[in-house]
């Protein structure tokens, strides 16, 4: 790969065990293929920096480190990562997943050589092996689920300007700032994307669940998710709710609410704070959520074991 063609950007916070595994698995391949990695660290300790320093001392000059404030807002972190001029493409990846670079490097080099705006990967069994996309509605219909995650996207950095991120801030996309930014930009006109059926990452064994689940922010994130869908440009109107509702309903349903009760995501203050979510989207009534918030945790845990929701969400 050409110099400064691809950066793997990894935001992290207080996950040193994740980073030890992540870097040990990925660094040899990135050095071999001339791909850079930058760790954007918001941790409260210096442990992650020490891990990075250790690898740099071993000769990995393609590994970089940036310290970010723990108080930095989510969209500001993404702006800091995306709005830069050095690299042609950026692969945003959380520390819970490790890119399988060897499996997809040939595809990446070929598609970057064609000047793609977006390169997407999917492992869905019903997906086409190779699909070129130039219509934003088509992209949303075929790739919305993957687009809400980080790891499947490799994006052309030329998309991301300070002006674009200013619009993202004004529109209030919050926890889905990268989704809002990409789909806002794609709605403006022509673009060139490709979706490839291929293995592209593997789960970090230290990952229990998404950070926002572990931090008790399920309802905050789901409210931001539905707000993001509502705020997307009008061009997506014919398909956006068809695409978006399955994700919402997988996190907000009667069975899963008992799991959220057990792990602290569903409490009386949380239900009251996010009552608008239940009132606007009738999947679960506000009153049912309120009743579950009063359910003893031992009883809720028993129900989780019976319906398998704990095994599903915490693999």
QUIFENMO-V403224 format. One record per backbone hydrogen bond with DSSP energy under -1.0 kcal/mol. NH is the residue of the N-H (numbers start at 1). CO is the residue of the C=O. Records with the same first field share a line. If there is no record, write none. Layout:
# QUIFENMO-V403224
NH->CO  CO
This chain:
# QUIFENMO-V403224
5->2
7->89
8->36
9->91
10->38
12->40
19->15
20->16
21->17
22->18
23->19
24->20
25->21
26->22
27->23
30->26
31->27
32->28
33->29
35->30
36->6
37->62
38->8
39->64
40->10
41->66
42->12
50->46
51->47
52->48
53->49
54->50
55->51
56->52
57->53
59->56
60->55
61->59
63->60
64->37
66->39
68->41
72->69
77->73
78->74
79->75
80->76
81->77
82->78
83->79
84->82
88->4
89->5
90->155
91->7
93->9
97->94
98->202
100->200
101->99
104->100
105->101
108->104
109->105
110->106
111->107
112->108
113->109
115->112
116->111
117->192
118->192
119->154
120->194
121->152
122->196
127->124
131->195
133->193
139->135
140->136
141->137
142->138
143->139
144->140
147->143
148->144
149->146
153->150
154->119
155->90
156->117
157->88
159->156
160->157
165->161
166->162
167->163
168->164
169->165
170->166
171->167
172->168
173->168
176->173
177->174
180->176
181->177
182->178
183->179
184->180
185->181
186->182
187->183
188->185
189->186
193->133
194->118
195->131
196->120
197->129
198->122
202->98
204->96
207->204
214->210
215->211
216->213
217->212
221->217
222->218
223->219
224->220
225->221
226->222
227->223
228->224
229->225
230->226
231->227
236->233
237->234
239->236
240->236
243->239
244->240
245->241
248->244
249->245
250->246
252->248
257->253
260->256
261->257
262->258
263->259
265->260
266->260
271->267
272->268
273->269
274->270
275->272
277->274
279->275
280->276
281->277
289->285
290->286
291->287
292->288
293->289
294->291
295->292
300->296
301->297
302->298
303->299
304->300
305->301
306->302
307->303
308->304
312->308
313->309
314->310
